Amino acid sequence: MNTSDYRIRPSKHFILTWMRKWDYDIFALRDALENAYKVNKVGKNKYEAYTRVKGKSRKLIFIKDEGFKEIFVITGAEGK
């Protein structure tokens, strides 16, 4: 997924929980979105991106706004 033209904006919840737990910054978040092995569209503008870091699967749920050229990351989840 190409995110170079988009501004990435994480939610407060995502910043205080998942970004802190995963030790992510905006650059790591952009890298995770660009290197996602699967991206599912689950709504009109809502997506789920699946990435793998150090053998662990991570899911990012985000909204892609074409008008404002912005990706708003709502939350994340962690798997095995």
C-alpha positions in Angstrom: 0.0 0.0 0.0 1.5 3.3 -1.0 1.2 5.9 1.8 3.7 8.5 0.5 1.0 11.0 -0.5 -0.9 10.7 2.7 -0.5 12.2 6.1 -0.7 9.6 8.9 -2.6 10.6 12.0 -3.0 8.0 14.8 -5.9 8.3 17.3 -5.2 9.2 20.9 -6.2 5.7 22.0 -3.8 4.1 19.4 -0.9 6.4 20.6 -1.4 5.6 24.3 -1.9 1.9 23.9 -0.5 0.2 20.8 2.2 2.7 19.7 3.6 2.7 23.2 3.5 -1.1 23.6 5.0 -1.7 20.1 7.5 1.2 20.5 6.3 2.7 17.2 6.7 6.2 15.9 5.1 7.7 12.8 7.9 6.4 10.6 7.5 2.9 11.9 3.7 3.1 11.5 4.1 4.3 7.9 6.6 1.4 7.3 4.1 -1.1 8.7 1.3 0.1 6.5 3.5 0.1 3.4 4.8 -3.4 4.1 1.5 -5.0 5.0 1.1 -8.5 3.6 -2.7 -8.1 3.5 -5.1 -5.1 3.4 -8.9 -5.7 3.5 -11.5 -3.0 2.8 -14.2 -3.5 5.5 -16.3 -0.4 4.9 -16.6 2.6 2.6 -13.3 4.2 3.8 -12.3 1.7 6.6 -9.5 -0.8 6.1 -7.6 -3.5 8.1 -3.9 -3.9 7.4 -2.0 -7.0 8.5 1.7 -6.9 9.2 4.3 -9.2 10.7 7.0 -8.0 12.9 9.5 -10.5 14.6 7.2 -13.4 14.0 4.1 -11.7 15.5 1.1 -10.6 13.5 -0.3 -7.1 14.0 -3.5 -5.7 12.7 -4.0 -2.0 12.1 -7.5 -0.6 11.6 -7.6 2.7 9.8 -9.7 5.1 7.7 -8.3 6.4 4.4 -9.6 9.8 3.5 -9.0 10.6 -0.1 -10.3 14.2 0.2 -7.8 15.3 2.8 -5.1 12.8 1.8 -5.0 11.4 5.3 -4.8 8.0 7.0 -6.4 8.0 10.5 -5.3 4.9 12.4 -8.1 4.0 14.8 -6.6 1.0 16.7 -4.5 -2.1 16.5 -4.5 -5.7 17.6 -1.9 -8.3 18.1 -1.9 -12.0 17.2 0.5 -15.0 17.3 
